Amino acid sequence: MKLKPTFETDVYISDGGYFAIRQENSMGEEDTVILSPEQLRAVMAYARVQLRDSRTWWNAEEAD
């Protein structure tokens, strides 16, 4: 899966079974976030709640 490029981003499952997000930062250095399956489940659950309950965190609008 490729996300919209602000900076090129790769998302993949590592050989060890971890979910990885790799992106080049504004300094040209590579950053990687590695999540275990349990961490990924927690992030996904949190994101689902945020997408359902909060309509402002993922767009440019400020909450009133």
mmCIF file as Biopython writes it, N, C-alpha, C and O atoms, coordinates in Angstrom:
data_model
#
loop_
_atom_site.group_PDB
_atom_site.id
_atom_site.type_symbol
_atom_site.label_atom_id
_atom_site.label_alt_id
_atom_site.label_comp_id
_atom_site.label_asym_id
_atom_site.label_entity_id
_atom_site.label_seq_id
_atom_site.pdbx_PDB_ins_code
_atom_site.Cartn_x
_atom_site.Cartn_y
_atom_site.Cartn_z
_atom_site.occupancy
_atom_site.B_iso_or_equiv
_atom_site.auth_seq_id
_atom_site.auth_asym_id
_atom_site.pdbx_PDB_model_num
ATOM 1   N N  . MET A ? 1  ? 0.848   -1.168  0.000  1.0 0.0 1  A 1 
ATOM 2   C CA . MET A ? 1  ? 0.000   0.000   0.000  1.0 0.0 1  A 1 
ATOM 3   C C  . MET A ? 1  ? 0.896   1.234   0.000  1.0 0.0 1  A 1 
ATOM 4   O O  . MET A ? 1  ? 1.868   1.302   0.752  1.0 0.0 1  A 1 
ATOM 5   N N  . LYS A ? 2  ? 0.571   2.189   -0.831 1.0 0.0 2  A 1 
ATOM 6   C CA . LYS A ? 2  ? 1.281   3.469   -0.853 1.0 0.0 2  A 1 
ATOM 7   C C  . LYS A ? 2  ? 0.297   4.552   -0.430 1.0 0.0 2  A 1 
ATOM 8   O O  . LYS A ? 2  ? -0.823  4.615   -0.936 1.0 0.0 2  A 1 
ATOM 9   N N  . LEU A ? 3  ? 0.718   5.401   0.497  1.0 0.0 3  A 1 
ATOM 10  C CA . LEU A ? 3  ? -0.108  6.519   0.919  1.0 0.0 3  A 1 
ATOM 11  C C  . LEU A ? 3  ? 0.190   7.713   0.031  1.0 0.0 3  A 1 
ATOM 12  O O  . LEU A ? 3  ? 1.200   7.739   -0.673 1.0 0.0 3  A 1 
ATOM 13  N N  . LYS A ? 4  ? -0.708  8.718   0.067  1.0 0.0 4  A 1 
ATOM 14  C CA . LYS A ? 4  ? -0.463  9.926   -0.722 1.0 0.0 4  A 1 
ATOM 15  C C  . LYS A ? 4  ? 0.899   10.489  -0.362 1.0 0.0 4  A 1 
ATOM 16  O O  . LYS A ? 4  ? 1.224   10.606  0.819  1.0 0.0 4  A 1 
ATOM 17  N N  . PRO A ? 5  ? 1.696   10.838  -1.351 1.0 0.0 5  A 1 
ATOM 18  C CA . PRO A ? 5  ? 3.045   11.280  -1.041 1.0 0.0 5  A 1 
ATOM 19  C C  . PRO A ? 5  ? 3.127   12.738  -0.618 1.0 0.0 5  A 1 
ATOM 20  O O  . PRO A ? 5  ? 3.085   13.633  -1.462 1.0 0.0 5  A 1 
ATOM 21  N N  . THR A ? 6  ? 3.240   12.980  0.660  1.0 0.0 6  A 1 
ATOM 22  C CA . THR A ? 6  ? 3.786   14.231  1.138  1.0 0.0 6  A 1 
ATOM 23  C C  . THR A ? 6  ? 5.280   13.999  1.077  1.0 0.0 6  A 1 
ATOM 24  O O  . THR A ? 6  ? 6.047   14.784  0.519  1.0 0.0 6  A 1 
ATOM 25  N N  . PHE A ? 7  ? 5.652   12.897  1.672  1.0 0.0 7  A 1 
ATOM 26  C CA . PHE A ? 7  ? 6.951   12.274  1.480  1.0 0.0 7  A 1 
ATOM 27  C C  . PHE A ? 7  ? 6.618   10.836  1.110  1.0 0.0 7  A 1 
ATOM 28  O O  . PHE A ? 7  ? 5.608   10.303  1.569  1.0 0.0 7  A 1 
ATOM 29  N N  . GLU A ? 8  ? 7.437   10.208  0.300  1.0 0.0 8  A 1 
ATOM 30  C CA . GLU A ? 8  ? 7.176   8.834   -0.117 1.0 0.0 8  A 1 
ATOM 31  C C  . GLU A ? 8  ? 7.058   7.946   1.119  1.0 0.0 8  A 1 
ATOM 32  O O  . GLU A ? 8  ? 7.912   7.991   2.004  1.0 0.0 8  A 1 
ATOM 33  N N  . THR A ? 9  ? 6.001   7.142   1.177  1.0 0.0 9  A 1 
ATOM 34  C CA . THR A ? 9  ? 5.716   6.297   2.335  1.0 0.0 9  A 1 
ATOM 35  C C  . THR A ? 9  ? 5.475   4.867   1.880  1.0 0.0 9  A 1 
ATOM 36  O O  . THR A ? 9  ? 4.705   4.626   0.950  1.0 0.0 9  A 1 
ATOM 37  N N  . ASP A ? 10 ? 6.131   3.924   2.534  1.0 0.0 10 A 1 
ATOM 38  C CA . ASP A ? 10 ? 5.903   2.501   2.297  1.0 0.0 10 A 1 
ATOM 39  C C  . ASP A ? 10 ? 5.295   1.899   3.551  1.0 0.0 10 A 1 
ATOM 40  O O  . ASP A ? 10 ? 5.740   2.185   4.663  1.0 0.0 10 A 1 
ATOM 41  N N  . VAL A ? 11 ? 4.285   1.070   3.375  1.0 0.0 11 A 1 
ATOM 42  C CA . VAL A ? 11 ? 3.656   0.352   4.477  1.0 0.0 11 A 1 
ATOM 43  C C  . VAL A ? 11 ? 3.731   -1.127  4.128  1.0 0.0 11 A 1 
ATOM 44  O O  . VAL A ? 11 ? 3.331   -1.534  3.037  1.0 0.0 11 A 1 
ATOM 45  N N  . TYR A ? 12 ? 4.247   -1.933  5.059  1.0 0.0 12 A 1 
ATOM 46  C CA . TYR A ? 12 ? 4.436   -3.350  4.752  1.0 0.0 12 A 1 
ATOM 47  C C  . TYR A ? 12 ? 4.498   -4.172  6.036  1.0 0.0 12 A 1 
ATOM 48  O O  . TYR A ? 12 ? 4.627   -3.621  7.129  1.0 0.0 12 A 1 
ATOM 49  N N  . ILE A ? 13 ? 4.405   -5.482  5.898  1.0 0.0 13 A 1 
ATOM 50  C CA . ILE A ? 13 ? 4.608   -6.414  6.998  1.0 0.0 13 A 1 
ATOM 51  C C  . ILE A ? 13 ? 6.038   -6.938  6.875  1.0 0.0 13 A 1 
ATOM 52  O O  . ILE A ? 13 ? 6.431   -7.446  5.825  1.0 0.0 13 A 1 
ATOM 53  N N  . SER A ? 14 ? 6.807   -6.812  7.945  1.0 0.0 14 A 1 
ATOM 54  C CA . SER A ? 14 ? 8.202   -7.255  7.916  1.0 0.0 14 A 1 
ATOM 55  C C  . SER A ? 14 ? 8.289   -8.777  7.918  1.0 0.0 14 A 1 
ATOM 56  O O  . SER A ? 14 ? 7.303   -9.467  8.178  1.0 0.0 14 A 1 
ATOM 57  N N  . ASP A ? 15 ? 9.476   -9.287  7.625  1.0 0.0 15 A 1 
ATOM 58  C CA . ASP A ? 15 ? 9.697   -10.734 7.658  1.0 0.0 15 A 1 
ATOM 59  C C  . ASP A ? 15 ? 9.416   -11.307 9.043  1.0 0.0 15 A 1 
ATOM 60  O O  . ASP A ? 15 ? 9.036   -12.471 9.169  1.0 0.0 15 A 1 
ATOM 61  N N  . GLY A ? 16 ? 9.599   -10.497 10.080 1.0 0.0 16 A 1 
ATOM 62  C CA . GLY A ? 16 ? 9.348   -10.939 11.453 1.0 0.0 16 A 1 
ATOM 63  C C  . GLY A ? 16 ? 7.900   -10.809 11.880 1.0 0.0 16 A 1 
ATOM 64  O O  . GLY A ? 16 ? 7.560   -11.148 13.014 1.0 0.0 16 A 1 
ATOM 65  N N  . GLY A ? 17 ? 7.027   -10.320 10.986 1.0 0.0 17 A 1 
ATOM 66  C CA . GLY A ? 17 ? 5.603   -10.219 11.292 1.0 0.0 17 A 1 
ATOM 67  C C  . GLY A ? 17 ? 5.169   -8.896  11.895 1.0 0.0 17 A 1 
ATOM 68  O O  . GLY A ? 17 ? 4.065   -8.793  12.431 1.0 0.0 17 A 1 
ATOM 69  N N  . TYR A ? 18 ? 6.018   -7.885  11.816 1.0 0.0 18 A 1 
ATOM 70  C CA . TYR A ? 18 ? 5.663   -6.571  12.347 1.0 0.0 18 A 1 
ATOM 71  C C  . TYR A ? 18 ? 5.137   -5.677  11.232 1.0 0.0 18 A 1 
ATOM 72  O O  . TYR A ? 18 ? 5.574   -5.779  10.085 1.0 0.0 18 A 1 
ATOM 73  N N  . PHE A ? 19 ? 4.201   -4.804  11.574 1.0 0.0 19 A 1 
ATOM 74  C CA . PHE A ? 19 ? 3.652   -3.821  10.643 1.0 0.0 19 A 1 
ATOM 75  C C  . PHE A ? 19 ? 4.618   -2.644  10.627 1.0 0.0 19 A 1 
ATOM 76  O O  . PHE A ? 19 ? 4.932   -2.087  11.678 1.0 0.0 19 A 1 
ATOM 77  N N  . ALA A ? 20 ? 5.083   -2.268  9.466  1.0 0.0 20 A 1 
ATOM 78  C CA . ALA A ? 20 ? 6.086   -1.212  9.368  1.0 0.0 20 A 1 
ATOM 79  C C  . ALA A ? 20 ? 5.602   -0.096  8.453  1.0 0.0 20 A 1 
ATOM 80  O O  . ALA A ? 20 ? 4.994   -0.339  7.410  1.0 0.0 20 A 1 
ATOM 81  N N  . ILE A ? 21 ? 5.887   1.138   8.873  1.0 0.0 21 A 1 
ATOM 82  C CA . ILE A ? 21 ? 5.616   2.331   8.071  1.0 0.0 21 A 1 
ATOM 83  C C  . ILE A ? 21 ? 6.963   3.029   7.906  1.0 0.0 21 A 1 
ATOM 84  O O  . ILE A ? 21 ? 7.574   3.463   8.882  1.0 0.0 21 A 1 
ATOM 85  N N  . ARG A ? 22 ? 7.412   3.129   6.666  1.0 0.0 22 A 1 
ATOM 86  C CA . ARG A ? 22 ? 8.715   3.733   6.390  1.0 0.0 22 A 1 
ATOM 87  C C  . ARG A ? 22 ? 8.499   4.981   5.551  1.0 0.0 22 A 1 
ATOM 88  O O  . ARG A ? 22 ? 7.774   4.962   4.556  1.0 0.0 22 A 1 
ATOM 89  N N  . GLN A ? 23 ? 9.146   6.077   5.971  1.0 0.0 23 A 1 
ATOM 90  C CA . GLN A ? 23 ? 8.981   7.341   5.258  1.0 0.0 23 A 1 
ATOM 91  C C  . GLN A ? 23 ? 10.275  8.131   5.328  1.0 0.0 23 A 1 
ATOM 92  O O  . GLN A ? 23 ? 10.980  8.110   6.337  1.0 0.0 23 A 1 
ATOM 93  N N  . GLU A ? 24 ? 10.574  8.823   4.251  1.0 0.0 24 A 1 
ATOM 94  C CA . GLU A ? 24 ? 11.702  9.743   4.244  1.0 0.0 24 A 1 
ATOM 95  C C  . GLU A ? 24 ? 11.225  11.054  4.845  1.0 0.0 24 A 1 
ATOM 96  O O  . GLU A ? 24 ? 10.185  11.574  4.442  1.0 0.0 24 A 1 
ATOM 97  N N  . ASN A ? 25 ? 11.973  11.600  5.811  1.0 0.0 25 A 1 
ATOM 98  C CA . ASN A ? 25 ? 11.561  12.850  6.442  1.0 0.0 25 A 1 
ATOM 99  C C  . ASN A ? 25 ? 12.064  14.052  5.652  1.0 0.0 25 A 1 
ATOM 100 O O  . ASN A ? 25 ? 12.715  13.895  4.620  1.0 0.0 25 A 1 
ATOM 101 N N  . SER A ? 26 ? 11.763  15.241  6.135  1.0 0.0 26 A 1 
ATOM 102 C CA . SER A ? 26 ? 12.110  16.467  5.414  1.0 0.0 26 A 1 
ATOM 103 C C  . SER A ? 26 ? 13.617  16.698  5.326  1.0 0.0 26 A 1 
ATOM 104 O O  . SER A ? 26 ? 14.070  17.510  4.520  1.0 0.0 26 A 1 
ATOM 105 N N  . MET A ? 27 ? 14.394  15.994  6.143  1.0 0.0 27 A 1 
ATOM 106 C CA . MET A ? 27 ? 15.852  16.115  6.108  1.0 0.0 27 A 1 
ATOM 107 C C  . MET A ? 27 ? 16.476  15.067  5.185  1.0 0.0 27 A 1 
ATOM 108 O O  . MET A ? 27 ? 17.699  14.983  5.071  1.0 0.0 27 A 1 
ATOM 109 N N  . GLY A ? 28 ? 15.625  14.265  4.525  1.0 0.0 28 A 1 
ATOM 110 C CA . GLY A ? 28 ? 16.123  13.234  3.635  1.0 0.0 28 A 1 
ATOM 111 C C  . GLY A ? 28 ? 16.518  11.950  4.337  1.0 0.0 28 A 1 
ATOM 112 O O  . GLY A ? 28 ? 17.064  11.040  3.713  1.0 0.0 28 A 1 
ATOM 113 N N  . GLU A ? 29 ? 16.245  11.870  5.640  1.0 0.0 29 A 1 
ATOM 114 C CA . GLU A ? 29 ? 16.564  10.665  6.409  1.0 0.0 29 A 1 
ATOM 115 C C  . GLU A ? 29 ? 15.358  9.743   6.436  1.0 0.0 29 A 1 
ATOM 116 O O  . GLU A ? 29 ? 14.217  10.201  6.365  1.0 0.0 29 A 1 
ATOM 117 N N  . GLU A ? 30 ? 15.607  8.458   6.537  1.0 0.0 30 A 1 
ATOM 118 C CA . GLU A ? 30 ? 14.529  7.479   6.569  1.0 0.0 30 A 1 
ATOM 119 C C  . GLU A ? 30 ? 14.097  7.217   8.013  1.0 0.0 30 A 1 
ATOM 120 O O  . GLU A ? 30 ? 14.933  6.956   8.879  1.0 0.0 30 A 1 
ATOM 121 N N  . ASP A ? 31 ? 12.794  7.288   8.266  1.0 0.0 31 A 1 
ATOM 122 C CA . ASP A ? 31 ? 12.212  6.950   9.559  1.0 0.0 31 A 1 
ATOM 123 C C  . ASP A ? 31 ? 11.311  5.746   9.374  1.0 0.0 31 A 1 
ATOM 124 O O  . ASP A ? 31 ? 10.609  5.639   8.368  1.0 0.0 31 A 1 
ATOM 125 N N  . THR A ? 32 ? 11.327  4.834   10.343 1.0 0.0 32 A 1 
ATOM 126 C CA . THR A ? 32 ? 10.468  3.659   10.284 1.0 0.0 32 A 1 
ATOM 127 C C  . THR A ? 32 ? 9.769   3.486   11.623 1.0 0.0 32 A 1 
ATOM 128 O O  . THR A ? 32 ? 10.406  3.518   12.676 1.0 0.0 32 A 1 
ATOM 129 N N  . VAL A ? 33 ? 8.464   3.305   11.576 1.0 0.0 33 A 1 
ATOM 130 C CA . VAL A ? 33 ? 7.669   2.966   12.757 1.0 0.0 33 A 1 
ATOM 131 C C  . VAL A ? 33 ? 7.337   1.492   12.628 1.0 0.0 33 A 1 
ATOM 132 O O  . VAL A ? 33 ? 6.812   1.056   11.603 1.0 0.0 33 A 1 
ATOM 133 N N  . ILE A ? 34 ? 7.641   0.720   13.667 1.0 0.0 34 A 1 
ATOM 134 C CA . ILE A ? 34 ? 7.399   -0.722  13.656 1.0 0.0 34 A 1 
ATOM 135 C C  . ILE A ? 34 ? 6.429   -1.050  14.780 1.0 0.0 34 A 1 
ATOM 136 O O  . ILE A ? 34 ? 6.668   -0.712  15.940 1.0 0.0 34 A 1 
ATOM 137 N N  . LEU A ? 35 ? 5.324   -1.714  14.425 1.0 0.0 35 A 1 
ATOM 138 C CA . LEU A ? 35 ? 4.299   -2.070  15.404 1.0 0.0 35 A 1 
ATOM 139 C C  . LEU A ? 35 ? 4.122   -3.581  15.454 1.0 0.0 35 A 1 
ATOM 140 O O  . LEU A ? 35 ? 4.082   -4.252  14.423 1.0 0.0 35 A 1 
ATOM 141 N N  . SER A ? 36 ? 4.019   -4.101  16.671 1.0 0.0 36 A 1 
ATOM 142 C CA . SER A ? 36 ? 3.703   -5.520  16.833 1.0 0.0 36 A 1 
ATOM 143 C C  . SER A ? 36 ? 2.238   -5.719  16.457 1.0 0.0 36 A 1 
ATOM 144 O O  . SER A ? 36 ? 1.495   -4.741  16.363 1.0 0.0 36 A 1 
ATOM 145 N N  . PRO A ? 37 ? 1.808   -6.951  16.242 1.0 0.0 37 A 1 
ATOM 146 C CA . PRO A ? 37 ? 0.393   -7.180  15.945 1.0 0.0 37 A 1 
ATOM 147 C C  . PRO A ? 37 ? -0.532  -6.604  17.025 1.0 0.0 37 A 1 
ATOM 148 O O  . PRO A ? 37 ? -1.584  -6.053  16.701 1.0 0.0 37 A 1 
ATOM 149 N N  . GLU A ? 38 ? -0.156  -6.724  18.291 1.0 0.0 38 A 1 
ATOM 150 C CA . GLU A ? 38 ? -0.977  -6.183  19.378 1.0 0.0 38 A 1 
ATOM 151 C C  . GLU A ? 38 ? -1.029  -4.656  19.326 1.0 0.0 38 A 1 
ATOM 152 O O  . GLU A ? 38 ? -2.088  -4.062  19.526 1.0 0.0 38 A 1 
ATOM 153 N N  . GLN A ? 39 ? 0.104   -4.029  19.059 1.0 0.0 39 A 1 
ATOM 154 C CA . GLN A ? 39 ? 0.135   -2.572  18.947 1.0 0.0 39 A 1 
ATOM 155 C C  . GLN A ? 39 ? -0.698  -2.102  17.766 1.0 0.0 39 A 1 
ATOM 156 O O  . GLN A ? 39 ? -1.415  -1.107  17.872 1.0 0.0 39 A 1 
ATOM 157 N N  . LEU A ? 40 ? -0.612  -2.804  16.640 1.0 0.0 40 A 1 
ATOM 158 C CA . LEU A ? 40 ? -1.392  -2.436  15.466 1.0 0.0 40 A 1 
ATOM 159 C C  . LEU A ? 40 ? -2.882  -2.550  15.754 1.0 0.0 40 A 1 
ATOM 160 O O  . LEU A ? 40 ? -3.657  -1.681  15.355 1.0 0.0 40 A 1 
ATOM 161 N N  . ARG A ? 41 ? -3.296  -3.624  16.452 1.0 0.0 41 A 1 
ATOM 162 C CA . ARG A ? 41 ? -4.712  -3.762  16.814 1.0 0.0 41 A 1 
ATOM 163 C C  . ARG A ? 41 ? -5.172  -2.586  17.675 1.0 0.0 41 A 1 
ATOM 164 O O  . ARG A ? 41 ? -6.270  -2.065  17.476 1.0 0.0 41 A 1 
ATOM 165 N N  . ALA A ? 42 ? -4.340  -2.165  18.629 1.0 0.0 42 A 1 
ATOM 166 C CA . ALA A ? 42 ? -4.693  -1.039  19.494 1.0 0.0 42 A 1 
ATOM 167 C C  . ALA A ? 42 ? -4.800  0.253   18.686 1.0 0.0 42 A 1 
ATOM 168 O O  . ALA A ? 42 ? -5.727  1.036   18.895 1.0 0.0 42 A 1 
ATOM 169 N N  . VAL A ? 43 ? -3.869  0.483   17.774 1.0 0.0 43 A 1 
ATOM 170 C CA . VAL A ? 43 ? -3.910  1.683   16.926 1.0 0.0 43 A 1 
ATOM 171 C C  . VAL A ? 43 ? -5.157  1.673   16.050 1.0 0.0 43 A 1 
ATOM 172 O O  . VAL A ? 43 ? -5.829  2.694   15.909 1.0 0.0 43 A 1 
ATOM 173 N N  . MET A ? 44 ? -5.468  0.517   15.462 1.0 0.0 44 A 1 
ATOM 174 C CA . MET A ? 44 ? -6.648  0.421   14.597 1.0 0.0 44 A 1 
ATOM 175 C C  . MET A ? 44 ? -7.932  0.657   15.387 1.0 0.0 44 A 1 
ATOM 176 O O  . MET A ? 44 ? -8.839  1.331   14.898 1.0 0.0 44 A 1 
ATOM 177 N N  . ALA A ? 45 ? -8.023  0.116   16.598 1.0 0.0 45 A 1 
ATOM 178 C CA . ALA A ? 45 ? -9.211  0.325   17.429 1.0 0.0 45 A 1 
ATOM 179 C C  . ALA A ? 45 ? -9.358  1.804   17.771 1.0 0.0 45 A 1 
ATOM 180 O O  . ALA A ? 45 ? -10.459 2.351   17.714 1.0 0.0 45 A 1 
ATOM 181 N N  . TYR A ? 46 ? -8.255  2.447   18.125 1.0 0.0 46 A 1 
ATOM 182 C CA . TYR A ? 46 ? -8.289  3.871   18.448 1.0 0.0 46 A 1 
ATOM 183 C C  . TYR A ? 46 ? -8.696  4.691   17.225 1.0 0.0 46 A 1 
ATOM 184 O O  . TYR A ? 46 ? -9.508  5.610   17.336 1.0 0.0 46 A 1 
ATOM 185 N N  . ALA A ? 47 ? -8.141  4.365   16.068 1.0 0.0 47 A 1 
ATOM 186 C CA . ALA A ? 47 ? -8.473  5.100   14.841 1.0 0.0 47 A 1 
ATOM 187 C C  . ALA A ? 47 ? -9.946  4.933   14.486 1.0 0.0 47 A 1 
ATOM 188 O O  . ALA A ? 47 ? -10.591 5.893   14.064 1.0 0.0 47 A 1 
ATOM 189 N N  . ARG A ? 48 ? -10.491 3.717   14.654 1.0 0.0 48 A 1 
ATOM 190 C CA . ARG A ? 48 ? -11.916 3.505   14.362 1.0 0.0 48 A 1 
ATOM 191 C C  . ARG A ? 48 ? -12.795 4.390   15.234 1.0 0.0 48 A 1 
ATOM 192 O O  . ARG A ? 48 ? -13.765 4.974   14.750 1.0 0.0 48 A 1 
ATOM 193 N N  . VAL A ? 49 ? -12.462 4.490   16.514 1.0 0.0 49 A 1 
ATOM 194 C CA . VAL A ? 49 ? -13.228 5.340   17.430 1.0 0.0 49 A 1 
ATOM 195 C C  . VAL A ? 49 ? -13.110 6.797   16.999 1.0 0.0 49 A 1 
ATOM 196 O O  . VAL A ? 49 ? -14.110 7.513   16.954 1.0 0.0 49 A 1 
ATOM 197 N N  . GLN A ? 50 ? -11.905 7.236   16.684 1.0 0.0 50 A 1 
ATOM 198 C CA . GLN A ? 50 ? -11.705 8.622   16.266 1.0 0.0 50 A 1 
ATOM 199 C C  . GLN A ? 50 ? -12.458 8.936   14.981 1.0 0.0 50 A 1 
ATOM 200 O O  . GLN A ? 50 ? -13.082 9.992   14.875 1.0 0.0 50 A 1 
ATOM 201 N N  . LEU A ? 51 ? -12.409 8.044   14.009 1.0 0.0 51 A 1 
ATOM 202 C CA . LEU A ? 51 ? -13.121 8.267   12.749 1.0 0.0 51 A 1 
ATOM 203 C C  . LEU A ? 51 ? -14.627 8.302   12.959 1.0 0.0 51 A 1 
ATOM 204 O O  . LEU A ? 51 ? -15.331 9.055   12.286 1.0 0.0 51 A 1 
ATOM 205 N N  . ARG A ? 52 ? -15.120 7.502   13.881 1.0 0.0 52 A 1 
ATOM 206 C CA . ARG A ? 52 ? -16.548 7.458   14.153 1.0 0.0 52 A 1 
ATOM 207 C C  . ARG A ? 52 ? -17.008 8.681   14.957 1.0 0.0 52 A 1 
ATOM 208 O O  . ARG A ? 52 ? -18.043 9.271   14.650 1.0 0.0 52 A 1 
ATOM 209 N N  . ASP A ? 53 ? -16.243 9.057   15.978 1.0 0.0 53 A 1 
ATOM 210 C CA . ASP A ? 53 ? -16.697 10.053  16.943 1.0 0.0 53 A 1 
ATOM 211 C C  . ASP A ? 53 ? -16.201 11.468  16.693 1.0 0.0 53 A 1 
ATOM 212 O O  . ASP A ? 53 ? -16.840 12.420  17.139 1.0 0.0 53 A 1 
ATOM 213 N N  . SER A ? 54 ? -15.113 11.634  16.012 1.0 0.0 54 A 1 
ATOM 214 C CA . SER A ? 54 ? -14.530 12.962  15.830 1.0 0.0 54 A 1 
ATOM 215 C C  . SER A ? 54 ? -14.420 13.263  14.345 1.0 0.0 54 A 1 
ATOM 216 O O  . SER A ? 54 ? -13.727 12.559  13.612 1.0 0.0 54 A 1 
ATOM 217 N N  . ARG A ? 55 ? -15.090 14.289  13.914 1.0 0.0 55 A 1 
ATOM 218 C CA . ARG A ? 55 ? -15.067 14.642  12.493 1.0 0.0 55 A 1 
ATOM 219 C C  . ARG A ? 55 ? -14.044 15.729  12.184 1.0 0.0 55 A 1 
ATOM 220 O O  . ARG A ? 55 ? -13.943 16.165  11.037 1.0 0.0 55 A 1 
ATOM 221 N N  . THR A ? 56 ? -13.286 16.175  13.178 1.0 0.0 56 A 1 
ATOM 222 C CA . THR A ? 56 ? -12.363 17.274  12.917 1.0 0.0 56 A 1 
ATOM 223 C C  . THR A ? 56 ? -10.899 16.887  12.984 1.0 0.0 56 A 1 
ATOM 224 O O  . THR A ? 56 ? -10.069 17.603  12.424 1.0 0.0 56 A 1 
ATOM 225 N N  . TRP A ? 57 ? -10.542 15.808  13.631 1.0 0.0 57 A 1 
ATOM 226 C CA . TRP A ? 57 ? -9.118  15.504  13.814 1.0 0.0 57 A 1 
ATOM 227 C C  . TRP A ? 57 ? -8.424  15.152  12.511 1.0 0.0 57 A 1 
ATOM 228 O O  . TRP A ? 57 ? -7.209  15.315  12.404 1.0 0.0 57 A 1 
ATOM 229 N N  . TRP A ? 58 ? -9.157  14.677  11.525 1.0 0.0 58 A 1 
ATOM 230 C CA . TRP A ? 58 ? -8.528  14.235  10.280 1.0 0.0 58 A 1 
ATOM 231 C C  . TRP A ? 58 ? -8.733  15.209  9.133  1.0 0.0 58 A 1 
ATOM 232 O O  . TRP A ? 58 ? -8.405  14.895  7.989  1.0 0.0 58 A 1 
ATOM 233 N N  . ASN A ? 59 ? -9.272  16.389  9.426  1.0 0.0 59 A 1 
ATOM 234 C CA . ASN A ? 59 ? -9.356  17.413  8.378  1.0 0.0 59 A 1 
ATOM 235 C C  . ASN A ? 59 ? -8.823  18.732  8.919  1.0 0.0 59 A 1 
ATOM 236 O O  . ASN A ? 59 ? -8.362  18.792  10.059 1.0 0.0 59 A 1 
ATOM 237 N N  . ALA A ? 60 ? -8.878  19.755  8.143  1.0 0.0 60 A 1 
ATOM 238 C CA . ALA A ? 60 ? -8.259  21.029  8.522  1.0 0.0 60 A 1 
ATOM 239 C C  . ALA A ? 60 ? -9.134  21.887  9.421  1.0 0.0 60 A 1 
ATOM 240 O O  . ALA A ? 60 ? -8.707  22.963  9.838  1.0 0.0 60 A 1 
ATOM 241 N N  . GLU A ? 61 ? -10.337 21.446  9.728  1.0 0.0 61 A 1 
ATOM 242 C CA . GLU A ? 61 ? -11.236 22.262  10.532 1.0 0.0 61 A 1 
ATOM 243 C C  . GLU A ? 61 ? -10.882 22.178  12.008 1.0 0.0 61 A 1 
ATOM 244 O O  . GLU A ? 61 ? -10.447 21.137  12.501 1.0 0.0 61 A 1 
ATOM 245 N N  . GLU A ? 62 ? -11.077 23.287  12.698 1.0 0.0 62 A 1 
ATOM 246 C CA . GLU A ? 62 ? -10.883 23.334  14.142 1.0 0.0 62 A 1 
ATOM 247 C C  . GLU A ? 62 ? -12.173 22.940  14.833 1.0 0.0 62 A 1 
ATOM 248 O O  . GLU A ? 62 ? -13.262 23.240  14.344 1.0 0.0 62 A 1 
ATOM 249 N N  . ALA A ? 63 ? -12.054 22.266  15.973 1.0 0.0 63 A 1 
ATOM 250 C CA . ALA A ? 63 ? -13.244 21.929  16.766 1.0 0.0 63 A 1 
ATOM 251 C C  . ALA A ? 63 ? -13.758 23.189  17.446 1.0 0.0 63 A 1 
ATOM 252 O O  . ALA A ? 63 ? -12.972 24.036  17.869 1.0 0.0 63 A 1 
ATOM 253 N N  . ASP A ? 64 ? -15.084 23.315  17.552 1.0 0.0 64 A 1 
ATOM 254 C CA . ASP A ? 64 ? -15.666 24.488  18.226 1.0 0.0 64 A 1 
ATOM 255 C C  . ASP A ? 64 ? -15.600 24.359  19.726 1.0 0.0 64 A 1 
ATOM 256 O O  . ASP A ? 64 ? -16.045 25.256  20.442 1.0 0.0 64 A 1 
#
